[in-house]
Amino acid sequence: MRVGIGYDVHPLVEGRKLIIGGVEIPFGKGLSGHSDADVLSHAIGDALLGAAALGNIGTHFPNDDPALKNISSLSLLKLVNDLLHKHQWQIVNIDSTVNLENPKIAPHIDLMRKNLAGALGVATDRVSVKATTGEGLGFIGRGDGAAAYAVALLQSTGGGS
């Protein structure tokens, strides 16, 4: 068994869609980034890659690769899952938290879990998504950005540790 932790952060800007956990959430701003800037998917991808000691999403999907411009982060998670299988790892569970002042994402969490589980080829009950705010403090509390944290537990399918 292996544990990995992931973290991601992106600023909120005008003129972008807000996509978290593969869900487009109606809001006047979106997260800035080379891909769709889905902080939750990015944090989960890093947690999974970290648990398998395979680097991070920047290593595998560099932000200067034109082929990845505006790509869905769920597509990147599918590629992360392919890497895990290639190296004989399977997902036991994922726990994650999105830190965003506004908009409130609680109404979208079930769909986020379904999207993430689908991209990773696991049952929805293996993916936890929680939400919190910055309580008015820091860049998140001011509404300038969002962050996400994730922890993943992997199990070897090939007798590795």
Residue pairs with C-beta under 8 A, 6 or more apart in sequence:
1 92
1 153
1 154
1 155
1 156
2 51
2 52
2 53
2 89
2 153
2 154
2 155
2 156
2 161
3 51
3 151
3 152
3 153
3 154
4 46
4 47
4 48
4 49
4 50
4 51
4 52
4 151
4 152
4 154
5 46
5 47
5 50
5 149
5 150
5 151
5 152
6 42
6 43
6 44
6 45
6 46
6 47
6 48
6 49
6 50
6 56
6 148
6 149
6 150
6 151
6 152
7 43
7 46
7 147
7 148
7 149
7 150
8 39
8 40
8 42
8 43
8 46
8 147
8 148
9 39
9 145
9 146
9 147
9 148
10 31
10 32
10 33
10 37
10 39
10 145
10 146
11 31
11 32
11 139
11 144
11 145
12 18
12 29
12 30
12 31
12 32
12 143
12 144
12 145
12 146
13 29
13 30
13 31
13 32
14 28
14 29
15 30
16 29
16 30
16 31
16 32
16 37
17 24
17 30
17 36
18 24
18 25
18 26
18 27
18 29
18 30
18 31
18 103
19 25
19 30
19 31
19 36
19 37
19 38
19 72
19 73
20 31
20 38
20 39
20 40
20 98
20 100
20 105
20 108
20 112
20 146
20 148
21 38
21 40
21 41
21 98
21 108
21 109
21 111
21 112
21 113
21 115
21 116
21 129
22 38
22 41
22 72
22 73
22 74
22 111
22 112
22 115
22 116
22 119
23 108
23 111
23 112
23 115
25 103
25 105
25 108
26 103
27 102
27 103
30 37
31 37
31 38
31 39
31 145
31 146
33 63
34 63
34 64
34 65
34 68
34 69
34 70
35 42
35 61
35 63
35 68
35 69
35 70
35 71
35 72
35 73
35 76
36 70
36 71
36 72
36 73
37 73
38 72
38 73
38 74
39 98
39 146
39 147
39 148
40 96
40 98
40 112
40 116
40 129
40 148
40 150
41 73
41 74
41 76
41 77
41 116
41 119
42 57
42 73
42 76
42 148
43 96
43 148
43 149
43 150
44 77
44 94
44 96
44 116
44 148
44 150
44 152
45 56
45 57
45 73
45 76
45 77
45 80
46 56
46 57
46 150
47 94
47 96
47 150
47 151
47 152
48 80
48 81
48 84
48 91
48 94
48 120
48 152
48 154
49 55
49 56
49 57
49 59
49 60
49 80
49 83
50 56
50 152
51 89
51 152
51 153
51 154
52 83
52 84
52 87
52 89
52 154
54 60
54 83
54 84
54 87
57 76
57 80
60 79
60 80
60 83
61 68
61 71
61 76
61 79
62 68
68 76
74 115
74 116
74 118
74 119
75 119
77 116
77 119
77 120
78 119
78 120
80 120
81 91
81 119
81 120
81 121
84 90
84 91
84 154
85 157
88 156
88 157
88 158
88 159
88 160
89 154
89 155
89 156
89 157
89 160
90 154
90 155
90 156
90 157
91 120
91 122
91 126
91 152
91 153
91 154
91 155
92 126
92 153
92 154
92 155
93 126
93 127
93 128
93 152
93 153
94 116
94 120
94 126
94 127
94 128
94 150
94 151
94 152
94 153
95 128
95 130
95 150
95 151
96 127
96 128
96 129
96 130
96 148
96 149
96 150
96 151
97 129
97 130
97 131
97 132
97 148
97 149
97 150
98 105
98 129
98 130
98 131
98 132
98 146
98 147
98 148
99 131
99 132
99 133
99 134
99 140
99 146
99 147
99 148
99 149
100 131
100 133
100 140
100 146
100 147
101 133
101 134
101 136
101 140
101 141
101 142
101 143
102 133
102 143
104 131
105 112
105 131
106 131
109 129
109 130
109 131
112 129
113 124
113 127
113 128
113 129
114 124
116 127
116 129
117 123
117 124
117 126
117 127
120 127
133 140
133 141
134 140
134 141
134 142
135 141
136 142
139 145
140 146
140 147
